[in-house]
Amino acid sequence: MKKMLLFLGAIALAACAHSPLQIRLQPQVEVAPDTIGAGHTINVRGANKLPGGGLGSLGGIYADSSNVTLANGVETAMADALSEGFAAWSFRPVESGAADVQVVANLTGLSYDSPNKLYTSKVNTSAEVQLQVTIGGATYYGNYSTSGVDRSLVKPDRAEVEARVNGLLSATLQRAFADEKLKSFLRQHL
């Protein structure tokens, strides 16, 4: 009986331990076609302004070793997604800084973190992006954010965490294309 209790205790402890996860960011946006940028070039850059080196922890007894980190450059991932969105608005994305419109997407927040360090049942998620759009001497700043709570009885695997974080970042970037003030700014200054 004693051996059985020790065995069950070892299984319970192992279930609470999580390994570190590295996830790939590939946000996507779906933008309805428009002619806002017809005949104009656009240069989009991403910037990683995240504090610290990771997104958070999956929790568990060994919470310090169950961190979620990025496996690729968020700068390029965000720039690619936004470039596709602006292309749907008839802008022509270019690499040079001499474009008619300059866009910088600052990722100021991205987290996937369990507040409970004993087990994973709840994970707080959030994403925050500041968009800086410059045309000539005029600049528009848009702040977009998305947050939520994931609940599960078992530890999420890498694919689940990756899908959730990508969905979160995609929803945040999508908010920029729904921003009527941004559309008005572009129409007014082009």
N, C-alpha and C positions, 0 to 999 in steps of 0.2 A: 504494500500500500504506500509506504514511504517513497519507494522508487517511482511509483506512478505519479504521486504528487510532485516530485522533483521534475519528472518528465513534462508534466502539464505546465508547471511553472516556467520551465525553459522555453516551451513553445509560446507561451503568453509573452515572455520577454522578447523573443525573436520577432513576434508579430508586431511589437511596438517599435522595433528598430527599422529605420528607413535609410536607404542609401542615397547619396547625392544624385540629383538629376540635372542633366544638361538638356535644354530644349532649343529647338530651332524656331526662330521667328519668321513667319511668312504671312503678314497681314494682307488682306485683300479688301478692296472696296468695290461696290457696285454703284455706278454713277449713270444717271439717265443722260443720254446725249443732249448737248446744248451747243450753241454757237458763241458763247460768251467770249472765248479766246481766239476766234477765227482770225488767222493772219498774224498771230503773235507767238513769240517763243517764250518758253518758261524753263527755268533752271530750279530744280528741287534738290535740296540737301537735307539730310537727317543729322541730328546731333544727339548724342547720348549724355544727358544731364542727370542720370540716375545717381543718387548717393549710394556709396558702398558697392560691393561686387556682386550682389545677388538679388533675387526677387523675394526671398524669404525662406521659410523652412516648412517641411511637411509635418513637423512635430514629431511626436514619439519620444521615447525615453532618451534616445540619442539625437535630440533635436539639432544640436550643434553640427552634426555630421550629415544631416538630411536636407542640405540646402538645395534650392532650385537656382540654377545659373543659366546664362545664355551661351549657346554653342556657336552662334554666328553674330555678325555685326548688325545691330539694330538700326544703325544709321542707313545702311544700304537697303535693308528690308523696308523701312518706312518710306524712303525716297522712291523706291520702285513702285510701291502701292499708290502713293500720292501722284506720281507721274502718270500712272495709268488712269487715275481718276481725272486729272486735268486734261489728259488727252481726249477723254470722252466729252470734255467741254470745248473741244477743237483747238486747244493749245498744242504747240509743237515743242515737246521736251528736247532740250539741248544740254550738252555737258558744260559748255562755257559759262563763265560768269557774266557775259555780255548779253544775256537774254533780256527781253522786254520786261519780264516779271521774274523776281527772285523770291523763292520760297525756302524758308528754313523751318523744319519741324523739330522742335526740341522735346525729346521725351523726358519729362520731369518727374514722372512717377510710373512704376510698374511693379506690382507686388502680387505674390501668390504665397500666402503665409498662414499657417495654423497658429491660432493664439494658444492652443492647448498643447503643452509640451509633453504630456503623458500619453496621449493617443490622438489620432487624426479622425475627427468626426465633422469638424467645421474648418473651412479654409476661406479666409477673407481675400478678395481679389479687387484690384483697382488698376486703372491706367489713366495717366494724365499727359496730354500733349499740348504744347503751346505752338501755334502756327504764326510765323511772322512772314507777311506777304508785302513785298516792296515793289512799287511801280514808280520810277522816277524818284521824286523826293517824298512821296507819300507812303506811309506804312500802316498796315492793318495788323492788329494782334488779336488772335482768337484763342481762347482757352477751352479745351474740350476734355471731358473726363467721363469715365464709366466705372462703376463698381458693383460688386455683388458678393454673395456668399454661396460657396459650394458645400454641400453636406453629403457625406458618404460613410458607410459603415466599415469599408475596407480602404486600404491605402490606394490612392489613384496611381495608375502606372504612367510611364513617361508620355505615351500617346494621349492619354486623357488630360494630363497637365498641359501638354503642348497645344492641344486643341482648345482648351479653355483660355489659355493666355493669348493665343492667336485670335480667337473670337473676341476677346476683350479689347485687344489693341485694334482689331479691324473695326469694331463698333465705335471706338473712340475716333479713329481717322474718318470714319463715315460721317460723323457729326459735322465735320468741316464742310462737307459737300451739301449738307442740309442747312447750313448757316446762311440765312438770307442777307445778313449784314456783310458777309464776305462777298456774296454775289453782287450786291449793290456797289461795294467798293471796287470790284473788278470792272463792272460796267461803267462806273463813273470815271475811272482813271485810264481806261484803255482807249 
